[in-house]
Amino acid sequence: MMHRRSLLKASLATLGAALGAGPLAGGRTAAPALAQAGGQALAFPPGFVWGVSTSAYQVEGAVTADGRGPSVWDTFSHTPGRIVTGENGDVACDHYHRYLEDVGLMAGMGLNAYRFSIAWPRVMPTGTGAVNAKGLDFYDRLTDALLARGIEPWACLYHWDLPQALQDRGGWTNRDSAGWFTDYALAVAGRLGDRVKRWAMLNEPSVVAIFGHGTGDHAPGLRGTANYFAAIHNQNRAQGQALAALRQTGRTDWSLGTVLTVQPIKAAGGLEANRPAAVLWDAVWNRSCTDPLFLGRYPEPLEADFAPLTKAGDMETIRQPVDFLGLNYYSRLYQRLTTDGLFGTGFDGPPEGTRRTGMGWPVEPDGLLEQLLELRDRYGNPPVYVTENGADYYDWVGPEGKVEDGERIAFLRAHLAAAHQAIAQGANLKGFFAWTLLDNFEWAEGYARHFGLVAVDRETLARRPKASYYWYADTVRRNAVAV
């Protein structure tokens, strides 16, 4: 999932539903649930997909097991000062060894889909060349375990953990990266594709480019706009080249797509003076990925910057048809003009009075509605799955020994209500994946942030379902959300 370290604090705007608040330990307040509005339930269409999402580096651990090579996040997290808490993903949630337990937790919710990522350095320890069979064996076992419990595997080929050996060759700033990724994609699909039918190429390439190559807050820790432009363009090329290569295998039972973070960008304070900042950041954050994919061009504010990188045939490679678009949505973004931002813009807060998640992000379910309708209107209404939506909140153990996280329930309920409204207005939304199954390694924030439906004891790694786990299970069972 995405991390915005410099995003200013903001909060919860529900879709006409009232929040109740109660005291938490440490003087915090919680919103246990939205008002029930007479017990009304919003039913989703038959066949709506319900799932959860995770990523390899955040949950797997076992970073040296069975021939896995180091990734850029192994290097980054072991560099002093890079992770707020000084922690790393060496153990994470130990999903590598505890996957059967975790699949059981998913089955307990009645989920019909699980979106996970494949660790490139586990499959190809040096990024290219020979495939590490033992690494792929893990995903074989995971796939079979999911199918045995009636859960469809959705594999994401890249969720930020580039092999360090490829970073040593320039990583995403090297044009050869498109070929490296395509070879890797074909190797994985060739092994798992008899059972895995849903394939996402990348996860949030704009975040990789902005924070990993522009500001240096994420792995591999590069800075500067030149690195940003190269990383975006080469990820776009890699995505398109891999999509084309997988289609050329002739497999007609595969559904091929990608996962992008796309969020409405607003001028801070509603000020006209900040509107240019919003337009520019919309191009940087959103349209540098969506416009090439769906329209075959870069957004006008950035065309001149991408021109020197774009060679003959690149845009044709990038503009590939997708069977689905994965949408990661957490909030709107607010931008102001500044002299010290990567592009002369900076994050600002939402309207005064908006509530906040524990991470300090604006919780704005109506922004999800806005974004789904924009995908409908601007990009031809492609099939969309919300592949990440969730929040960091303070969890506590109640008097009955249950892990209480009413704020997370309120967050998810409000966003599902927005999703339902979008469907009613013609958005081609097909499914919803909560972020995330387990409290995990939250990138530069370490383990201090909790997004999971299931708590993980950092000493014992024992799993403990939260109230949101049971609420989500009920929602899945009913194929409807009570508001």
N, C-alpha and C positions, 0 to 999 in steps of 0.2 A: 504494500500500500504506500501511498505517497506520504512524504514528510515535508512540512514547510516550517522550517525552524524559525524563520523570521516573521511568520504570519502573526499579526497582532491578535489579541484575544477578542472573541466575539461569542455569539450564542444562539439560542433556540427560538425559531419562529415556526410555529405549527400551523397546520392548515385548518384554522378555525376551531381547534380543539384546545381545551383548557388544561393546564398543567397544575397538579397539586404538588406542594412542596412539604418535605418533612426534614427534621434535623438528622445530620450525620455526625459520626465521630469527628472530633476536631473542629466542630463548629460549622462544617459544611452543610449545604442543604441538598436534598435530592428531590427529584420529581418522580415518584413511584409509578405513576401511570397517567395516561390521558383520561379525561372524562369519558365515560362509557356511552354517553349520548343515547341512553335507552337500550344499550346492547346492540346497536346497529352493527352489522358486519358487511364489509365490502368484499364481494366475491371476485376472484380472479378467473380468467378464462380457463376452460378445460385444457389440460396439457401444459399449464404454466409450470416452468421449471423452478424448483426451490433447491438452493444449495448453500454451501459456504466456500470461502476461498482461503488459501494459505499461499506462502511462498517458501521455496526450498531453504534458503539461508536462514529464514526467520524461525523455522520449526525443526528442521531435520537434525542438526548437530552432526556428530560422527564425521567431523571434517577431514579426518585422515583415514577413515575406514575403507577397506576394500579398494584401495588404489585411487581414491579421490584426490585430485590436485587442488592447489590453493586457488581461490578466487580473489577478485579485487576487494571484496568485502572482508575476507580473511586478513588481507594486508592492511586495509584501512582500519578495521576495528582493533588491530593489535598495535596501531600507531598511537603513542601517547597523545592525549588531548583531542582525539577525533570523536570519541563517543562520550556523551555527557556524563554517563555513570562510570566510565572506564571499563565497561564490560565488552563481551564479544559473543559471537554465535557458535563457539566451539561445541557447546552442548545444546544450546537453544532449548527446545522442548523434547529432544531426543526422539522425535517422530520416526527417525530411521529405525530405531529398535522397538518403538511402541506403536507402530502404525496400526496393528490389529486392534489395540485398545481404542485408538482414535477413530478407526472405521466403525467400531462398535458404538462410539458416541454419536457419530453421524447417523447410523442406522436407528439409534434410539430417538432421534428427532424425526425420523421418517423422510429424510432428505432423498431426493432422486438424482442429485448431482453433486460432485465435488470438483472444484477447480483447484488444481495444485500446479506447481511449476517443476520442471525438470532441471536439475543442477548440471549445467554444461560441464563444469570441471569434474563432476562425478562420471560423466559419460566419456568425455575426452579430456583427460587430465592436463594435456598441454594445449588443448583447444582445437587441434587439427590432428589428422593422422589416424592411428589405430584407435578403435573403440575399446573402452574398458568394459568387458562383458559383465564383470561383477557389479559395476555401477548400474548398468541397465537391468540387472537381475532384481535390484530393489524395486524399480518401477514395474517390472513384471509382477512381483509379488503384490505390490500395492494395487495394481490394476485388477488382478484376479480377486483380491480380497474385497474390493469395491463391488465388482460385478456379482460376487457371491451374495452380497447383501442388498442387491437391487439398486445400487448407486452408480450412475453413469460417470465415468472418468472424463474430466475436461482437462486436457494437458496444455499448459502454457510453456512454450519452449524457452522463454528467456524472462526472468524476473530479477534482473540487475546483477547476477553473480557471474560476470565475465571471467573466464579463466585468466589468472594473473599472467600466464605465459603469453597470452594474446595482448594483454595490456602492455607488456614489455615490447611488443611489436607495433605499438601505437593504438591498439584497441579500436574503439569506434571512430577515431580520427583517421584511421587508415582505410582507404577504399577497398582493400582486400577483405575487410571485415564482412562484406556482403557475401562473398564466396565462402568464408569460414562458417558463417552462420547457416548458409544453405546446405553445406555438406553435413553439418551437425544435425540439422532438421531432418534431412533424409535418413540419416543413420537411426535416429530415435523413432521416426515414423515407420521405418522399415521393420523395426523390432516389435513395436507395440501396436501398429496400425491395424492388425487383425482384430483387435479388441477396442482400442481407443478410436473413437470416431470424431471427436470434437477437438480441434487443434487451434490454439491461439498462438500467434507468432511471438509477439512482444508484449510486455507490460509497461505502460507509461513511458514511452521513449522520450517525451518532452521533459519528464522529471529527471530521467537519467542525464539528459543533455544540460538542463539548467543547473541542477544541484551537483551533479557529478563532474561536469565539464565547464560550467560557467562560474559558479560561486565557490566551488570546492568543498561544500558542506557534506557531500556524499562521495562514496568511492567512484572513481579513482582519485578524487581530490584535485582535479585540474581547475584552472581559472581562465576566464577570458572569453570574449564573444567569439573569437575565431574557433576555439575548441567547441563551443556550443553549436555553431553552424555546421561544423564537420560532423559532430556526433549525431545531430538530427538527420542530416542528409544521408549519412551512411546507414543509420538505423532504418530510415525509410526505404533505402535501396535494399537492405537485407530482408526486410519484411516482404517487399514485393517480389524479390528474386526467389525467396523460399516459398511464397504462395504459388508462384508459377511452377516451380520445380515439383511441389507436392501434387499440383493438378496434373502435371505431365506424367505422373505415375499411372494415371488412368483409373485411380480408385474413385468410384462414384458414390461410395457410402461415407466418405469423409465430409465433414462440415468445417470449412476453413475460415478463420477470422483473425482478429487481433484485439488487443485491449488498450484503450486510450483513456487518459483522464481529461475530461472535457467539462469545463465549468463556466458559467456566466461570469464575465469580468465587468465590474462596475467602477465608475469614477468615484473615488473616495469623497465622502461628504456630499455626493451628488453635485459637486462643483464642476462647472463648465471648464474651468482651468485644468482639471484633472482628466478630462475626457480624452485628450491625446494619449495620456498614459494608459488608460483603459484599452483604447484601440490597439496600441502597440503591444501591450501585454497579452491581449487576446490573440494576436498574431503569433507571439512567442510561445505562449502556453498551449493554446488550442490549435490554431489553424496551420501552424507549421507541420502538423501531422494530418489533420483532417482534410485540408484543402488538397494536398498532393494525392491523397488516397482516393478521394471521391471526385475531385474536379480536375486533377492532373496539372495543378499549378501551385506555386507558393503564394501566400497572401501578399497583396500589394505592398504593405509596409516593409516586407523583408525580401522582396524579389531581387533587388540589386545586391543584397548580401549573399544570397544563395547562388547568384548567376556564375561566379567564378568556380564554384564547386560542381556545377551541373554540366555533365557531358552529354553528348548525343546519345539518345536512347534512355537516359536516366528517368525521365518523367513517365515514359511508357512502361518502364520496369516497375515504378512505384505505383502507378495507377492500376491496381489489380482488383478484380471483383472480389468481394468478400461475402461469405454466406451469413456472417453475423459480425456485429461490432460489440465488443465488450466495453461497457461504460463504467468507469470508476468515478463516483461522485461523492464528495464530502461536504462541500459548501460552495457558495459564490466566492470570488476573490475581489478585493477592493484595492485599487491602485491609485497612487498619487505621483506627481512629478517630484523627482529628487535628483540631487547631483551625484549621489554615491551608489546608485543602483546599477546593476549589470547593464541595463539598457536605458538608464536615466529615469527609471520608475522604481517604486517601492511599495511594499505591502502596507495597507492601512486597515483600520477597523471598519466594521459594518455600522449601520445606523445605531444610534444610542439606544440602549435599553434591550438590545438583543442578548439573549442568554448565551452561555459558553459551555463547550465541552471541557473535560479535564485538560485536554491538549490546548485549549484556548481557541479552538476553531469555531467560526460561525456555524451554527446548526440551522440551516435554512431549507426545509423540505420543499418549499415552493420553488427554490432554485433548481431542484431536480425536475419538477414539472416544466419549468422554463427551458431547461436544457433538452429534455426529451422532445419538446415541441419544436425546438430549433433544429434538431436532427431530422425531424419529420419534414420541415419546410425547406431547409437549406441543402440537405444531402439526399433527398429522394426517399426518405422514410425507410432506411435499411432495417432489417431485423436486429433488434438491440436486446442485450441482456445486461442488467445492472450487475457487473461482476465484482464490485466492491462497494459496500456502504456500511458504515458502522462508526463507532465513537469510543474514545478513551474516556472512561469515567471512574470515579472512586467507588470501589466495591467494598462492602463490609459484611460481616457475619451477623445475622440477626439473632434474636433471642431463641429461635428454634433451631439454630445451627445452620441455617441456609445462607448461601452467599447471595446477598441482595444487591441488585443493580437496576433499580427502577428507572433511573435516567436513561439507561441504554434501551430499555423496553420502550420508553416514550420516544426516544430518537428513532428507533426502527419503525415503530407504529406510524409515526408522522410521515416518514419517508415512503412507507408502503401506501399510505393514503394518497400521497402525491403521485406515486407510480400508478395507482388505480385511476386517478383523475386523468393522467396522461393517456392511458389506454382508452378511456371514455372519449377523449378528444382526438383519437385516431393515431396516436403514437404506436409504432410497431414493436412494443415491448413484449418479450417472450419469457422473461425469467428474472429472478432476483437471487443473488449470492451475498449473504451477509459476510462482512469482514469483522471478525474472523473466528475460526473455531476455537483457538487456544490463545491465551495470553502468551505473547512471544517476544522475540528480539525485535524491538521497534527501531531498527536502523540506528541513526545517530543518537537516539534517546535511550538506547539500551533496554533494560527490562523495567524501567520506571513507568512505562505507559501500558495500560491494559485495555485492549480492544476485544478480548475474547468472550465468547459465550461460555467458555469453560476456563476456570482458574487453574493455574499451574503453580504448585508449591516449588519455589526456587531451590529448596534444600533437597526435597525428596522426588520432585517432578510428578508427584501425584496429581491426578486430574480431579477437579471438583466442579460439576455443572452449576452454573449460576441460575438465578431466577429467569434471566433472559433466555437461557437454553430451553427451559420448559415452556416459556411463552412462545418462542419461535416454533417449537415442536407442535404446539397447539395450532398455530397459524398455518403451518404446513399441512397438518392433518385436515383442517377445515378448508384449505385452499382459499382462505378469506382472512381478512384482518378486522378485528373488532375495534371500533372507534367510538 
